[in-house]
């Protein structure tokens, strides 16, 4: 495992270019195997999750050419195999191969999905939807088996909004006989990205951007090309950082995707400018307390809750964060409290009193977004902060250490066993 070490009380300036969306590319790569030919995905971020998905493609005997930010994937020699636990448990999004393999071969055997540990994230909605399409679902200790002599279109009413279930059922329905309607579907931009990719292959999907999707099954899917959309969570992370540390231009992004974040920051008193694909955030003083609830898109994203909690520690007054999506996103609070934050947790509501001085210490990235929160906390803290299990951060942020170093953050990354470096050496070491 790796560590990230930050010397705090930084001032930042300059610009950061946003990479392709992690939450989009982890669905696009499994979707690629639905093609009976060759597909091209551009603006692919350099993330460990993409490496893990590439390993699964290669294990399925797909041909993969990876050049800088481009994946070219051919399924001409593909074989339907058991996706082992060793591969599936590297990331949660491995479960998207259930939908795509079921549509392509009518049979799937896959190990249990992995990913960040932040509470109960059942896949019962996925499995129930597969059953409605005509699949028999068998859950064993080490694998999930799906069998469907034939998939038939149907109406699926999701009990709650779920990005994962929406995408997985969308994939499975692309080659089902007849018409499938998904009601109460998630509306995230990443889903639109997947729909565009599939329609470019020859799928017939309507309702993009709405809570009702209609899929007319087709027999074959061909060549397709798609660019991964800008990462709205990466954008929001750097917007919050700029609010605390200095003016920052954020490029290669889409302000529409982060409207809920812009609205919240403006309510606090932050000065934000934006154009078609750029956002400028100015360092803000005397921000107003805020009460935030995480909700499905277009609401405030759960993936930014932990990060904006760090901003709340610097606001004069009491703010609250209500987590409505995942019940285990609070493990980071003990570490943030150890840094000096005044925090109280009751049920799913975190109350933060500020401002408080944060002091650098050793913390642990309890999940991907908690790790990003500690990057922000370490950047404003007095002294040095060491983040253990920093590999989790690299799952979702391309070149984050290099990007932060470029704008003025004193930061290095190292193996946890490398004891030759000390916190004091961060100021001297250049990447």
N, C-alpha and C positions, 0 to 999 in steps of 0.2 A: 504494500500500500504506500501511497505518497502523502507527503505533508506539504502544505502551503504555509509560508511564514510571511507576515506582513508587519512592517513598522508603521504605526498609525499617525494620526494628525496630519494627513496629507492634504495638499491642495491640488486639484486637477484642472487641466485645460486641454484643448485640442478636439479631436474628433475620433469616433469609433464607428466602424462599418459593421452593420448587423449581418450575421450569417443566416443560412437557411434554417428553417424552423425544425427543431428536434422533434416536436410532436407531430409534424407532418411527414418528415422523411422516414420515421420508423413505421409508418403505415404505407407509404409509397413503395418502399422496397419489397415488403411481402406482397403488395398488390401487383408488382411487376410480373410475378410468375403466372398470373392469369393470361398473359399474352401467349399466343402460340408461335410467336416470332421473336422479335428483338425490340427492346425499349431503351430509351435514354432518359436519365434523370440528371438534371444540372442543378447548380447551386447547392450541392450536397455538402453539409458541414462536416468537418473532420472531428468526429465524435467516437468515443469508444462504443456507443450503441450501434453506430453504423458498421464498425468492425465486426461486432457480434452478429449482426444480420447478414453481413457478407459471408461469415463462416457457415451460417445455415444454408445460404444459397449454394455455396460450394459443396456442402455435404449432400445437397439434393442434386448434385451434378449439373448445376447451371453453369454457364460460362459467364464470367464477370470480368470486364475490363474497367479498371478504376484509374482515372487520370485527373489529378488535382481535384476539382470539385464536381467531377462527372462520373456517373455510373452508367455503363452500357451492359445490359443483361440480356442474355439469350437463353431461351428455354428449350431449344431444339433437341438437346441431349438430356433433358431433365428426367429424373427418376423420383417417384414418390416413395420416400423412406421415413422411418421413424426418426423424429427429431428428438434427440436424447435430452435428458435432464441437464447434462453438462452444458448443452447449447441453449436450451430454452430458459434456464434459470439465470442466464446472464442479464436478461432484461424482461420487463413486463410485456413489451410490445411483441415478443415472440408469439403471443397468442393470435396475432393477425394471420399467421400461417394457417390457423384453423379454418378461417373463412375462405381463404384463397385456395387451399388444397381441397377443401370440401367441394367447392365449385368446379375445380379442374378435374378431380379424380373420383369424387364421391366417397373418398375414404381418407381419414387422417389418423395418425398416431403421433402424439406429441407429449413431451414431458411437461411438468407443471411450470407455468410462467414464473419468472422471478421479478426483479426490479426493486425499487426503494421500499423500505418498510415504514409506512406511515398509516398503519391501521388496516381495518378490514376493507378489502377491495375484491369482493366476490365476482366471479364470472358467471353467476347464475343467469343473468339476463342474456348473455351470449348463448349459453347452452340451451336455454328455454326457446330462444329464437331459432336455433338450428333445428330443434325438435319440431317446431311449427312448420319449418320448411320441408320436413320429412326425414330428418336424420335420426338415427338411433344413437344415443349418447351413453357411453360407458366410462365411468370415472374410477380408475384404479389407484393404488397407492403411488405409483410412479409415472402414470401417464393418463391422458384422456384419449379415448378412441371414438371417432365419429364415423358412422356408416350410413350411406344413403343410396339405395339402388337408383333412386331418382329424386331430385329436388323439385318441388312444386311451389309456384308462387302462392302467397297467402297474405293476409293482413296481420301485421305484428304491432301490437300496442305496447310500447315499452312502459314498464311501471314507473320508471324514473329516467330522467335525462342522463344518458351515458355516452360519452364520446367513443369509448372502446367498443361497446355493444353496437352502436350505430354503424361504425366502420366495419366491424366484423360481419354483421348481417348484410350490409351493403355488398361486401365482397362475395359472400355466399350466394346472394340472390342474382348476381350478374348473369349466371348461366342456368338459373332455374327455369323450369317450364312455366310460361304464363307471366302474370304480373304480381309483383310483391309491393306492398305498401307498408312503410315504416312510419308509424305515428309516434309523436313525442320524441322525435329524433333530435339529437344535439345539432347545434347550428354553427359550431366553431369554424373559423376560416380554414383550418387544417382539413376539415371534412370536405369543404369546397375544392381544395387542392386535389384530394383523392378522386372526387367525382370528375373533375376536369381530366385527370389522367386516364380514368376508366373510359370516359366518353370518347377521348381521343383514340382509344383502342378499338372503339366500335360498340361499347356498351350503350344502353338506352336508359339513362337515369335523368329524371326531372325532379324539380322541387329544390334545387340547390339554394342554400341560404335560408330555408324554411324548416319548420318542425315536421313537415310531412314529405317524405321521399317516396317516389314511385319508380320501380325498376322493372323494366320489361326484359325478360331473359333472352339471351342470344346464344347461338351455338358456338361461335368462334370469336376470339378477340385477337387483333393483330398488332401491328407496330404502333408505338406511341412515344411521344416525347413530352416532358413536363419540366418546369423549373420549380424548385422548392420555394415556397413563399418565405418572406422575411420572418424571423422569429420574434413574435410579439412579447414573449417572456424575457428573452434577452434584452429587447428594447426597454421593457419596463424596469428591468434590473438596473440598467445604466441610467435611466431617468431618475430613479430613486437615489442612486449614488451621486448624480450631479446636483440634486436638490441639497445634498449635505455638504458637498466638497468643492464645487466650482462649476463655471459655465462649460457646457459640453455640447458639441454638435454630434448628432447621431444620424448616420447616413445609411442608405440602402434599406430603408424601413418603410412601413406603411402606417401613417398616423390613424387610419380608419380602424386598424386592428387593435389599437391601444386607446380607443376613445374613453373607455371606463377608467383607465389609469390617468389619462389627461384630466378627466373631470374631477377625480379625487384630488389630484395634486393642485388643481386650480382652486378647489374649495379650501384647501389649506393655505392658499396664498402664493403658490409657486407661479413664476412667470415662464410661460412656455410659448415658443413660436414654432410653426411648422409649415411645410410646403408639401408638394406631392409625395416626395420620398425622403424627406429630412425632418428632423425635430431638433430644436435647440432648447435646452433646459438651462435656466439660470439658477445659480446658488440662491437659496431662499433663507431669509431670516425671519424670526418671529412667526413661524407657521402656526396655524390654528389647529386645535384638537379636532379629531375626526373619529367618526364611528363607521366602520367598514364591515360589510358582510360579503363573504365569497359566495359566488353563484355561477351557474353555467353561463357561457357566452350568450349575450353581450354583457353580462354582469362582471364584477371584479373577479379576476381569475384566482383560483386557489393556489396556483403555482407562485403567485407573488405575495401571498399573505405573510409568510415568514420574513420576507425581505422588507416589506413596508412596516412590519413590527419594529424593525431597527430604527427606521425614521421616526416612529412614534416615541421612542425613548428620548428623542431630542426636542420634542414639542413641549411647550410650556402649557401644562394642563393634563387632563385625563382623556385618553383615547381608548377605543375598544375595537377588537377584531373578533368577529364571529365567523367560525369556520363551519360552513354548511355542507361541504363536499366529503372530506375525509376526516375520520375520527382520530387519527393518530398523528396529526401534523404538529403536535405540541411537545415532542421529545426535545426539541432544540431549546425550549424555554429555560431549562435548568442551566444550560451553558450561558445563555444570554443574561440570566440572573447573576451568574458567577462573575460576569464582566461588569456588573454594577447596575443593571436595569431593575427598575421597580415594577414587578409584574405580579399579577394575581390571575389565576386560572380557575374558572368555575364552569363545569360542563364544557360547552364548546365556545365559551366567551373568554377571551384574554383581555384583561384590563391593564393598561400601561400608564403609569404616571411619570411625567417628565417635567423639565429635562433632567437627565442624570448623566454624570460623567462615566463613560465606559473605560475600563482598564483592561489592557491586553493580558491574555492568559492562554492556556491550552484548552482548546475546545474540540469537539468531534462532529464531523458532518454526519448527522443522523439520517439524512437523505439528501438528494440532489439540491433541492431548493433551500434547505437549511444550510448547506454548505455555502451557497451563494449569499445567504443572509450573513454568515460569519465573515465572508469577504468584505461586505459593506461595514459590518460592525468593527472589524479589525482595522479598516481604513480610517475610521474616525476615532478609534480608541487611543488612549495614551499608552505608549510603550509598544511591546511586540505581542502579536497574537499568532499562535501556532494552530493550524487546522489539521487534525488527523483525519484519516479516511478521505483524503482530498480526491481520490480516484472517482468518487461519486459526482463531484463537480464536473469532472471532465466528460461525464456521460451527457451533459446537456449544454455546455458552453464551449464553443470552438475557440481555441487559442486564447483563453481568458487571461492567463498569466501575462502573455505577450501584450494583449490589448490594454490591460490595466497598467503595466509597466510603461507603455508608450504615453499614456496621459498623465503620468506622474505618481503612480502608486509605488511605494517601495515594497516589492514583492518578489519572492522566489518560490520555486517548487523543487522538491527533493524527495528521494526515497526516505521512508521513515527510519531505516537502519543507518542512514548516512549521518553519523554524529560529528563529522568534520566541520559541518556548518553550524553556526550559532545564530541566535536571533540578531545579534549585533552585526553579523556579517551580511545581513540582507542589504544594508545601506551601501555596501561596497561591491556586492556581486552584481554583475550584469548578465542578463540572459544571452 
